[in-house]
């Protein structure tokens, strides 16, 4: 049970709600945002004293029934409720290290997708494997040290980065913070995870600000546009498939057959990463 993280998460979820969101009258002007602690306690059917101790990181582990009541009171989404249980220690968590080895079948599959940019990311957003089109569209990850293949580091710690010219760089940064917060809850003793979070918090004021929001559910990114120097703008459909056995994600960028974007991807596939560098 991570008492401090649990308390911070509960506080931020409470502060985002308005009385009218949960069927309560607004009443006189409130000095602080969100619901009062006693209001959450009433809605969750627990004592105010116990809820206050939870937020302050002083309470013993709550039962599943208590957590369910709190999740309902705070109007948590499914992802947030799952995160609540992980923080409280009532859900299975991975106490070891996150995996960085990619299944051979996944490696073989992404190489058989010549018109789809495909890559695999770890629980910490490190690019672990990629095909030729992903290298041509984004960058040749083979030329980078593993540490420099981390998309969160690139998003927050590389000065002036354009994140490969994508149209949704701000949304991706928000997604990265939410993803890493959920990862940190699953791997509380993995030094690679905790070290990355510390590095990002120390090196980026934006990351630290977003981290303090305690958000864990990222919006879905259905499409994005790459502003590519070799082929111009390329808009792709984005699909992310969870590889649950290793806590990794397979990311696929594709375009409708016959579209100008599909033609641009086909040209990039012919050029390859080396040809793209030469054309720049």
C-alpha positions in Angstrom: 0.0 0.0 0.0 1.5 3.3 -1.1 -0.2 5.6 1.5 1.2 8.9 0.2 0.3 8.2 -3.4 -3.1 7.0 -2.4 -3.8 10.1 -0.4 -2.6 12.4 -3.2 -4.8 10.5 -5.8 -7.9 10.8 -3.6 -7.3 14.5 -3.0 -7.0 15.3 -6.7 -10.1 13.2 -7.6 -12.1 15.0 -4.9 -11.0 18.5 -5.9 -12.1 18.0 -9.5 -15.8 17.4 -8.5 -18.4 20.0 -7.9 -21.3 19.4 -5.5 -23.8 19.4 -8.4 -21.8 16.6 -10.0 -22.9 14.3 -7.3 -26.4 15.7 -6.6 -25.5 18.0 -3.7 -26.4 21.7 -3.4 -23.6 24.1 -4.0 -24.5 26.1 -0.9 -22.4 29.1 0.1 -19.1 30.0 -1.6 -16.4 27.4 -1.0 -12.9 28.4 -0.1 -11.3 25.4 -1.8 -12.2 23.6 -5.1 -14.1 20.4 -5.2 -16.1 18.4 -2.6 -15.5 18.6 1.1 -14.0 15.5 2.7 -17.1 15.0 4.8 -19.2 15.0 1.7 -17.1 12.3 0.1 -17.3 10.2 3.4 -21.1 10.5 3.4 -21.3 9.4 -0.2 -18.9 6.5 0.3 -20.7 5.4 3.6 -17.6 5.7 5.7 -16.6 7.9 8.6 -15.2 11.4 7.9 -12.3 10.7 10.3 -11.3 7.6 8.3 -11.5 9.3 5.0 -9.4 12.2 6.2 -6.8 9.8 7.5 -6.8 8.1 4.0 -6.1 11.4 2.3 -3.4 12.2 4.9 -1.6 8.9 4.4 -2.3 7.7 8.0 -5.0 5.1 7.6 -4.6 1.3 7.5 -5.3 -0.5 4.2 -9.0 -0.1 3.3 -11.1 -3.1 2.3 -12.3 -3.7 -1.2 -15.8 -2.7 -0.1 -14.6 0.7 1.2 -12.6 1.3 -2.0 -15.7 0.5 -4.1 -17.7 3.0 -2.1 -15.0 5.7 -2.5 -14.7 4.9 -6.3 -18.5 5.4 -6.6 -18.5 8.6 -4.5 -15.6 10.2 -6.5 -17.1 9.1 -9.9 -14.0 7.3 -10.8 -13.6 5.8 -14.3 -12.8 2.1 -14.6 -9.1 2.9 -15.2 -9.0 5.2 -12.1 -10.8 2.6 -10.0 -8.2 0.0 -11.0 -5.4 2.5 -10.1 -7.1 3.1 -6.7 -6.9 -0.6 -5.9 -3.3 -0.9 -7.0 -2.3 2.0 -4.8 -4.2 0.5 -1.9 -2.5 -2.8 -2.3 -5.7 -4.7 -3.0 -5.0 -5.6 -6.6 -2.2 -7.7 -8.1 0.9 -5.6 -8.7 4.2 -6.4 -10.3 6.8 -6.1 -7.6 9.8 -7.0 -9.9 11.2 -5.3 -13.0 9.3 -4.4 -16.1 10.2 -6.5 -19.1 12.1 -5.2 -22.1 12.4 -8.4 -24.2 10.0 -8.6 -27.0 8.4 -11.9 -28.0 10.0 -13.3 -31.2 6.6 -13.8 -32.8 5.9 -10.0 -32.4 9.3 -9.2 -33.9 8.5 -11.4 -36.9 5.1 -9.9 -37.3 6.1 -6.2 -37.4 8.6 -7.1 -40.2 5.7 -8.5 -42.2 3.8 -5.2 -42.2 5.6 -3.2 -45.0 2.8 -0.6 -45.3 2.3 -0.1 -41.6 4.8 1.6 -39.3 5.0 -0.7 -36.3 6.9 -0.5 -33.1 6.8 -2.0 -29.6 7.1 0.1 -26.4 7.9 -1.0 -22.9 6.0 0.0 -19.7 8.3 3.0 -19.5 7.7 4.1 -23.2 11.1 2.9 -24.4 10.9 1.8 -28.1 12.1 -1.8 -27.9 11.5 -3.0 -31.5 10.5 -1.4 -34.8 10.2 -2.1 -38.5 11.8 -0.2 -41.4 8.8 2.0 -42.0 8.7 3.2 -38.4 12.4 4.1 -38.7 11.7 6.0 -41.9 8.7 7.8 -40.5 10.1 8.7 -37.1 13.8 8.0 -36.8 16.3 5.2 -37.0 16.2 3.9 -33.4 19.1 1.6 -34.2 21.4 4.6 -34.1 20.4 5.5 -30.6 21.4 4.2 -27.2 18.5 2.4 -25.5 18.1 5.3 -23.0 17.6 7.7 -25.9 14.9 5.6 -27.4 12.5 6.5 -24.6 9.7 8.6 -25.9 9.0 10.3 -22.6 12.6 11.5 -22.3 12.4 12.8 -25.9 9.1 14.5 -25.2 10.2 16.3 -22.1 13.9 16.5 -21.9 15.1 17.2 -25.5 15.2 20.9 -26.0 13.2 22.1 -29.0 11.9 18.6 -29.9 9.0 18.4 -32.3 8.4 14.8 -31.6 8.9 13.8 -35.2 6.7 16.7 -36.3 3.5 15.2 -34.9 0.4 17.3 -34.7 -0.5 16.2 -31.2 2.7 16.7 -29.3 0.9 18.3 -26.3 -1.6 15.4 -26.1 1.2 12.9 -26.3 3.0 14.5 -23.4 -0.2 14.3 -21.3 -0.6 10.6 -22.4 3.0 9.9 -21.4 2.6 11.3 -17.9 -0.6 9.3 -17.3 1.0 6.2 -18.7 4.1 6.5 -16.4 2.0 7.2 -13.3 0.1 3.9 -13.9 3.4 2.2 -14.5 5.0 3.5 -11.3 2.0 2.1 -9.4 2.6 -1.3 -10.9 6.4 -1.4 -10.5 7.0 0.5 -7.2 10.4 -1.2 -6.7 11.8 -1.1 -10.2 14.7 1.4 -10.2 14.4 1.9 -13.9 10.8 3.2 -13.4 11.3 5.2 -10.3 14.6 6.7 -11.7 12.9 7.7 -14.9 10.1 9.5 -13.1 12.6 11.3 -10.8 14.7 12.3 -13.9 11.7 13.7 -15.7 10.3 15.5 -12.6 13.7 17.1 -12.0 14.3 18.0 -15.6 10.9 19.2 -16.8 8.6 21.7 -15.0 5.8 20.6 -17.4 6.2 17.0 -16.5 6.2 17.8 -12.8 3.1 19.9 -13.1 1.2 17.2 -15.0 2.5 14.5 -12.6 1.0 16.4 -9.6 -2.5 16.1 -11.2 -2.5 12.3 -10.5 -4.3 11.5 -13.7 -4.1 8.0 -15.0 -6.6 7.6 -17.9 -5.2 9.0 -21.1 -7.5 10.1 -24.0 -7.4 7.8 -27.0 -5.3 9.0 -29.9 -7.1 7.9 -33.1 -5.2 9.8 -35.7 -2.1 12.0 -35.9 -0.3 13.9 -38.6 3.5 13.8 -39.1 5.1 16.8 -40.7 7.8 14.9 -42.6 10.6 16.6 -44.4 10.8 13.9 -47.2 7.2 13.3 -48.1 5.2 16.2 -46.5 2.3 15.8 -44.1 1.2 12.2 -43.5 -1.9 11.6 -41.5 -2.1 8.1 -40.0 -4.6 6.0 -38.1 -3.2 5.1 -34.6 -3.8 1.7 -33.0 -2.2 0.5 -29.8 -2.5 -3.1 -28.9 -1.7 -4.3 -25.3 0.8 -7.2 -25.1 -0.4 -8.1 -21.6 2.0 -11.0 -20.9 5.0 -8.6 -20.9 3.2 -5.3 -20.1 4.2 -3.8 -23.5 2.3 -2.2 -26.4 2.4 -2.7 -30.1 1.8 0.6 -31.8 0.6 0.6 -35.5 0.4 3.7 -37.8 -1.4 3.0 -41.1 -3.4 4.8 -43.7 -6.5 3.9 -45.8 -5.6 2.0 -49.0 -5.4 4.3 -52.0 -5.2 7.5 -50.0 -2.4 10.1 -50.5 -1.2 9.2 -47.0 -0.9 5.5 -47.9 1.1 6.6 -51.0 3.4 8.7 -48.7 3.9 5.7 -46.4 4.7 3.5 -49.4 7.3 6.0 -50.6 8.9 6.1 -47.2 9.0 2.3 -47.2 10.9 2.4 -50.5 13.3 5.2 -49.2 13.9 3.6 -45.9 15.6 5.4 -43.0 18.9 5.8 -44.9 17.1 7.3 -48.0 15.2 9.6 -45.7 18.4 10.9 -44.2 19.9 11.5 -47.6 16.8 13.4 -48.8 16.8 15.8 -45.8 
